[in-house]
Each structure stands twice: as C-alpha cells, then as structure tokens.
Amino acid sequence: MKQGQPHDVIISGAGPVGLFLACELALAKCKVLILEKAESPWSPFKQLPFGVRGLSAPSIEALYRRGLLEELEIHKRLKNPHANTVQQGPRRQVGHFAGIPFLEGNVDTSQWKHRLDSSTETNLISAMEEMETILTRRAEALGVEIKRGFPLTSFNQTDDGVTVQSGDRSFQGRWLVGCDGARSVVRKFGGFEFAGTEPEFTGYSTKVDIADPEKLGPGRNLTERGMYLQSQPGFIVIQDFDSGEFHSSEKPITLEHVQKVLRRISNTDVTISALHFATTWTDRARQATNYRNGRILLAGDAAHIHSPLGGQGLNLGLGDAMNLGWKLAATIHKKAPEGLLDTYYTERHPIGAQVLDWSRAQVMIMKPDPQARALNSIMRDLMETRDTSTYMAARVWGIFTHYDLGDVHPLAGYSVPNFEFEDGRRIGELMKDGQGILLDFDTKTSLKTLADEYGDRIKYVSGRAKEQLGLSAVLIRPDGIIAWASDSEPNEQSIRQSASLWFAQLIS
Ligand SMILES: Cc1cc2nc3c(=O)[nH]c(=O)nc-3n(C[C@H](O)[C@H](O)[C@H](O)COP(=O)(O)OP(=O)(O)OC[C@H]3O[C@@H](n4cnc5c(N)ncnc54)[C@H](O)[C@@H]3O)c2cc1C
C-alpha cells in the first residue's frame, strides 16, 4: 500500500540526530518524514543520570544559531552529574580523558582568540530526553511528520527516488537518510562498508540496590581488573575488559551476572539486592567508509560508533546533521553548486575519524595491565599542567573543529566567532532562518550587490562589531562555517570564487 505524495527526505530514526537533521531540512522548506522503530520515545536510559550528555562548543553553537539553546534547562541546575560532591572554583572538574579529570582552573581559555566575550558556552550538560523533547517539538512545529512504531525494514532506490518499507507499509521519498543508530538497518542494507576495530571491553550501565554500599568507593574507580563508577547511589557503570564478549553474546543481563562482574572488578564481596535495569555497550570503533550511496545517506551513530568515553558521539552526530541539512536541501531545491553534497563526506568523515581515535587512545590507557597503568600515571602528571589541560579541553569541547577549505583565509573552515554589533545584535542570532550570510563590517555597496545576486541564499548583514578580530568582511555558510574572509579591502573576485562553491546564483 503506497502512502500519499513522495517526501523530499525520509529519515530512519527519531534519535537526536534524525530529529535535528529533520529540523534543518524542514527549515529549508523540505517535506520530511521520520520513521521511528520505537513506539514510545521514553526510556530510563535517556533520563538522568544515564541519559546525561555533555554538549561541546559546536553543538551548543548549532542549537544557539537555530534559537534552541535557551530551551535547554538541565545545565542551569546541574553542573557536574558525575561528581559526588560538586566542587566549585578552579578545582572544579570540567571534563576528563580516560577518567583523568581536567580542572577548570587549569584551562587557559585566553589562548582561544576567536572565542569572544559574546561566544556561547564551551560545554554544557544535557540529557537525551531533554534533547529529543526539544527537537521533536521544533520538528513538528516545522511540519515534519514523525511516525513512531514504524521500523524501516527494507528499501529500494532508483535514479529518481527511494521506496521505503516498514513491514507491509510503503513510503516514497526522493532521498533516504539513515539516522537509525549503531545497528543501522540503512547502513546494513545500503551497501556501506563499516570499517574499524573490535572492542576491548563490555560496559554496563545499571540501576541497582546494594545491600552493603560502603564496600564500594565513591566516584570513578580504576582497579586492577577494570573500572567502576558510582555517579549516584545505586547508579553503577562498569567497564569489564572481556573483549566485548558479554555484550556480543546478547545473553540476558541478570542480577547474578552484574554482581559477579562488579565483585571481580571492585575486588569486594559486595551484594546486589535488586537489579532495576541494565544495559551494555562496548568500545567497538567503526566508521562507514562512505556516507553516501546514490540517494542513501548516513548520519550520527549509523555512520560511526565508538566508546562513549569522553562523550563525543552525540556531538559528532549533531555536527553531521548541521553539515548535511543545508547541503541536501539545496540539492533537492536545485540550488546546489556542482559537488556540494559530496563535501558532506569529505568534511565530516575526517572529524569522525579523529573522534574514533580519541576514544581508542583513552581505552588504551585504561586497560588493566602494567603498561597502561604506567602510561596512565604519566598522563595524570601531565594533566596537572596548564598546557595539557588546555589541549584536552580544546579537543573534548571541539574548540578547533575545522574543515579544510583550502587556502582561502586562516579562519576559513572554522565556526564563525559570535560577533556582537555595536547595536547589541549578535551574528549567531541572525542565523535562525538557516541562510548564508555576507557579513560586511565596512558597509560596502559592492558587497550588498553581490549578496543580492544570490537572493535568499545569502543574506547581507552590515555594521561595526565590538571586536572584529581584524576582519573587514566574512562569508558564512548556513551551518555557521566561515567560507571566506578578508582582513582588508575585500577582493571581489576572491569572494565570488568562494561564494560560487557553496551557493548557486539566482541568474548565472
Ligand atoms: C553510556 C553512554 C554515554 C554517552 N555519553 C555521551 C556524551 O556525554 N556526549 C555525547 O556526545 N555522546 C554520548 N554518547 C553517545 C550518544 O548517546 C550517541 O552518539 C547518540 O545518541 C547518537 O544519536 P543518533 O540519533 O545517531 O542515534 P540514536 O540515539 O541511537 O537514535 C537512533 C534512533 O533510531 C531508531 N531506530 C533504530 N533502528 C531503526 C529502524 N530500523 N527504523 C527506524 N528507526 C530505527 C532508534 O529507536 C533510535 O530512536 C553516550 C552513549 C552512551 C551509550
């Protein structure tokens, strides 16, 4: 049975990445359908404390630029959900590498020249449930249709479109994007290679009652046999270096099993009196070797998986969505310059590869062997230094996330600083409509004329900013990335060349 008119895009999966991508596409006036396997979005693993997610600078900026940041509430009341005692001041933990904390007072943010006083936060706490609730509300307000209890089961693509099957129901789309998570069906049936490394451990997230809680240490405990973390009484995370065997076995997670593993790792005879819920995960690190096959695309965990150490997966996926949304929409509306959609892979794949390596490096020094212990101890010493902590913070918070856009300008490929104009407007707040922006600090008629040639694809914004970082004009893509910038009298040929790579002119 076929349903209605074809959608521009069908998205498989209403996780945070599928929802955010849907918002980006709908903002750009695409007709979007999301098929979600689960009947209900509710899960205890999406709520605090297990559902906690650290958001990094690029994700925070993305939400801010679309007017969604102010809807996040959890971070206002919760600074560090992993700490038993919330330390304030310079000794406050603001992140970690392999469980080794770096402290607020050791991070030298003055090194990050492009971060202005008006910039958004570098890191924030949210939760899966909060994120999905906000994005669902926005997607529905923008006209996205979300069908829950509709797992994608198979699909078939032709030159013109994609037919998607959910059981005996069939849906037509012009494009299909797999945002269906680590076990993506779209990736599996879409002919994608998923290359990478096998796991070292099984991770457990559990909610238990413990008869003798005094036998366990508070917070994160690296032991000779693995790691256990008690974020709040009864909420226990365990890392058991079993090469991911238990997770792969898909055996039921029983109270007896969790107790056995916890006793071994903690080297105690602790007793679990009740198991309320439990799930497992691993540090398997794999990435699709391509993100597109014809009319099929991948984003988020469907495109890359790795351990949650250092909390990067959601950020990586939101970055995919921000990068892909405007490019796919321009392609659908026939407003895309040649090759625009291909830059989704060339820009996002290297960022994903870096994150996979970041998580592998952490696993390596957490292993319960003497070599790893030795490295771990050196890393602890290094972390006390300002340079190491600043480097770690910059990596974890994505401060220097950058696409290689060639030799255009040193700032090209970076997220645009949140310039604040003398009248109080901030550039990030002018991006809610998802258009590109030609930012002119010197109010030149020639730049306005150039922007006009692109219609609603490039918006002309002029005015003096409080801090301009020596720039005279900046071309900003819809995802907030600097496509071109000038320190002096703008060279018209150079800006025209850059603009033509990212935007199609109204009349060429
Ligand atoms: C313990 C833990 C802690 C983490 N902490 C952090 C953190 O601090 N920061 C961070 O950035 N990341 C963190 N992550 C990673 C982050 O949660 C994921 O990277 C993120 O959820 C990926 O989002 P997604 O939308 O791609 O996939 P998912 O969130 O997995 O969503 C996929 C959706 O697709 C649906 N689906 C599956 N199959 C189908 C199908 N066949 N048809 C239709 N729908 C389907 C699923 O039901 C689901 O709703 C953590 C992960 C874990 C396990």
The ligand as an SDF file (V2000), in Angstrom:
LIG
                    3D

 53 58  0  0  0  0  0  0  0  0999 V2000
   26.5520    5.3670   28.2080 C   0  0  0  0  0  0  0  0  0  0  0  0
   26.6430    6.3840   27.0940 C   0  0  0  0  0  0  0  0  0  0  0  0
   27.0390    7.7040   27.3880 C   0  0  0  0  0  0  0  0  0  0  0  0
   27.1680    8.6480   26.3490 C   0  0  0  0  0  0  0  0  0  0  0  0
   27.5490    9.9350   26.6420 N   0  0  0  0  0  0  0  0  0  0  0  0
   27.6780   10.8550   25.6380 C   0  0  0  0  0  0  0  0  0  0  0  0
   28.0210   12.2210   25.9000 C   0  0  0  0  0  0  0  0  0  0  0  0
   28.2420   12.6270   27.0360 O   0  0  0  0  0  0  0  0  0  0  0  0
   28.1350   13.0720   24.8470 N   0  0  0  0  0  0  0  0  0  0  0  0
   27.9250   12.6610   23.5690 C   0  0  0  0  0  0  0  0  0  0  0  0
   28.0740   13.4810   22.6370 O   0  0  0  0  0  0  0  0  0  0  0  0
   27.5400   11.3820   23.2840 N   0  0  0  0  0  0  0  0  0  0  0  0
   27.4170   10.4760   24.2750 C   0  0  0  0  0  0  0  0  0  0  0  0
   27.0080    9.2000   23.9930 N   0  0  0  0  0  0  0  0  0  0  0  0
   26.7270    8.8300   22.5930 C   0  0  0  0  0  0  0  0  0  0  0  0
   25.3420    9.3180   22.1410 C   0  0  0  0  0  0  0  0  0  0  0  0
   24.3290    8.8980   23.0100 O   0  0  0  0  0  0  0  0  0  0  0  0
   25.0540    8.7910   20.7300 C   0  0  0  0  0  0  0  0  0  0  0  0
   26.1620    9.0510   19.9070 O   0  0  0  0  0  0  0  0  0  0  0  0
   23.8080    9.4740   20.1690 C   0  0  0  0  0  0  0  0  0  0  0  0
   22.6640    9.0630   20.8840 O   0  0  0  0  0  0  0  0  0  0  0  0
   23.6380    9.1360   18.6830 C   0  0  0  0  0  0  0  0  0  0  0  0
   22.4280    9.6770   18.2240 O   0  0  0  0  0  0  0  0  0  0  0  0
   21.7240    9.0610   16.9360 P   0  0  0  0  0  0  0  0  0  0  0  0
   20.4830    9.8540   16.7370 O   0  0  0  0  0  0  0  0  0  0  0  0
   22.7060    8.9370   15.8400 O   0  0  0  0  0  0  0  0  0  0  0  0
   21.3840    7.5610   17.3430 O   0  0  0  0  0  0  0  0  0  0  0  0
   20.4000    7.0280   18.4900 P   0  0  0  0  0  0  0  0  0  0  0  0
   20.3590    7.9470   19.6370 O   0  0  0  0  0  0  0  0  0  0  0  0
   20.8150    5.6200   18.7290 O   0  0  0  0  0  0  0  0  0  0  0  0
   18.9680    7.0540   17.7980 O   0  0  0  0  0  0  0  0  0  0  0  0
   18.6610    6.1500   16.7550 C   0  0  0  0  0  0  0  0  0  0  0  0
   17.1590    6.0320   16.6580 C   0  0  0  0  0  0  0  0  0  0  0  0
   16.8710    5.1810   15.5400 O   0  0  0  0  0  0  0  0  0  0  0  0
   15.8370    4.2800   15.9240 C   0  0  0  0  0  0  0  0  0  0  0  0
   15.9340    3.0860   15.0630 N   0  0  0  0  0  0  0  0  0  0  0  0
   16.7900    2.0520   15.1430 C   0  0  0  0  0  0  0  0  0  0  0  0
   16.5610    1.1860   14.1430 N   0  0  0  0  0  0  0  0  0  0  0  0
   15.5410    1.6860   13.4120 C   0  0  0  0  0  0  0  0  0  0  0  0
   14.8410    1.2360   12.2520 C   0  0  0  0  0  0  0  0  0  0  0  0
   15.1460    0.0860   11.6460 N   0  0  0  0  0  0  0  0  0  0  0  0
   13.8480    2.0040   11.7560 N   0  0  0  0  0  0  0  0  0  0  0  0
   13.5140    3.1770   12.3640 C   0  0  0  0  0  0  0  0  0  0  0  0
   14.1320    3.6340   13.4860 N   0  0  0  0  0  0  0  0  0  0  0  0
   15.1300    2.8930   13.9830 C   0  0  0  0  0  0  0  0  0  0  0  0
   16.1000    4.0020   17.3920 C   0  0  0  0  0  0  0  0  0  0  0  0
   14.9280    3.5200   18.0490 O   0  0  0  0  0  0  0  0  0  0  0  0
   16.5230    5.3900   17.8760 C   0  0  0  0  0  0  0  0  0  0  0  0
   15.4100    6.1580   18.2880 O   0  0  0  0  0  0  0  0  0  0  0  0
   26.8850    8.2490   25.0070 C   0  0  0  0  0  0  0  0  0  0  0  0
   26.4610    6.9260   24.7310 C   0  0  0  0  0  0  0  0  0  0  0  0
   26.3530    6.0020   25.7550 C   0  0  0  0  0  0  0  0  0  0  0  0
   25.9180    4.5810   25.4400 C   0  0  0  0  0  0  0  0  0  0  0  0
  1  2  1  0
  2  3  1  0
  2 52  2  0
  3  4  2  0
  4  5  1  0
  4 50  1  0
  5  6  2  0
  6  7  1  0
  6 13  1  0
  7  8  2  0
  7  9  1  0
  9 10  1  0
 10 11  2  0
 10 12  1  0
 12 13  2  0
 13 14  1  0
 14 15  1  0
 14 50  1  0
 15 16  1  0
 16 17  1  0
 16 18  1  0
 18 19  1  0
 18 20  1  0
 20 21  1  0
 20 22  1  0
 22 23  1  0
 23 24  1  0
 24 25  2  0
 24 26  1  0
 24 27  1  0
 27 28  1  0
 28 29  2  0
 28 30  1  0
 28 31  1  0
 31 32  1  0
 32 33  1  0
 33 34  1  0
 33 48  1  0
 34 35  1  0
 35 36  1  0
 35 46  1  0
 36 37  1  0
 36 45  1  0
 37 38  2  0
 38 39  1  0
 39 40  1  0
 39 45  2  0
 40 41  1  0
 40 42  2  0
 42 43  1  0
 43 44  2  0
 44 45  1  0
 46 47  1  0
 46 48  1  0
 48 49  1  0
 50 51  2  0
 51 52  1  0
 52 53  1  0
M  END
$$$$
